[in-house]
Amino acid sequence: MVRRREKNGQPAESVFRRTLGRMSVTVKNEDTREKDMMACTDFYNYHCGLITAVHAVQGRRPFSLAGDSADPDQVVVRTTTEEARHIFRARLLNPKWLEGLKRHGYKGAGDISKAMDIIIGWDATADVVDDHMYRRFAKKVPLDPEMASWMKRVNPYALHNIIDKLLEAASRGMWQADEETLDALREAFLDAEGKIEEVTDR
């Protein structure tokens, strides 16, 4: 019979800091293409959390990798930046993905909004989102007349959040956006805000 230790864990901050100080690479492997590093907040909570912790201790980010072993015979390893670009091309900017979410109305618009939250979370912690990725997402979603009209109809809160996060990324220097795009986003923000007021005043 194994006796349970009547002891709680003890803090070991100095040991953890020493470990972080020796760390030069972080790796997260995924064995399915049903989810990816931008599918939920958990991915950047722990992987980006580790990257940020190393950065805090060493003053630089570690070399960060994302493994894809969905096909065991063709394992692919990319940097997290390369993986982010791949996911943007394959999913987040894919018309089929966006159109598919339209079938789910309010929830579908919410899922697109959640994707924006995850994008900015990854960039804020691991610096993996390029300017052109923000620009293309902005043009594909809030600045696309058809998509914006649909979101205003089914879930104006989701549209408002997406625009707010894009403007936040620009204001924090994470996205070097051109003034024309920023002006269009500011106008769209006010429009979405007006739609929300219209809905809540009913």
Steps between C-alpha positions, in 0.01 A plus 500: 500500500640837393465763769384838386749771583347758727690775325417773255731604222755767576581805284823458304527829315880506494513151348241595240688820410824302458318257270358787295846654484635187329211462256574581136217318318128444560301240306128421482398201291149445367394160368174607337397762248159529667652768722797730472690757705238764424199280572467592868654719768660200676774482237639847564426480873758227552729512194513879484510508877821298488644716222420814702648352817828423321496851355449648847801310639739513204395823332440319173243258364602136451501334159142375485371208295164345412490134402237345275486122527145459369655276235765289681667424168543869420573685820542874447675740735463875452595801707199645681513797262491268197217303661302820561539595132395150397184515713408841363526369144338163562219600738457854627501663155344202324165601343366149562566531874339843519201398289456185708471706818223707345272198529525528878378859526572662837736218608687506168564873527610445859752239385654748256520756781666242724756436225590870513551476877734206449692675222576801719580274796763312301650817361513677836686210660703340220512765223390261222252709300628704206350831388361349180313237705319768701430697181359202313283395796366856526414509130352149505273554800405846637587693183329255265152650437322164475668349807455815707131522403445138605678548833306819576180308442578184700750618763611866498689442827735258324568750222559776754752283688693411183537864399590599856778238511638606161514863612662388827767308308577816302503727806739263682741498207439133425360588158645777284175576322461762229280800576244413235435161663490655847253765389278230348517299823415802715199572283395133516544507880261792537255332265510176702462699822194671357352162407551373855327809642215445259462139615520581873254791472222279366 
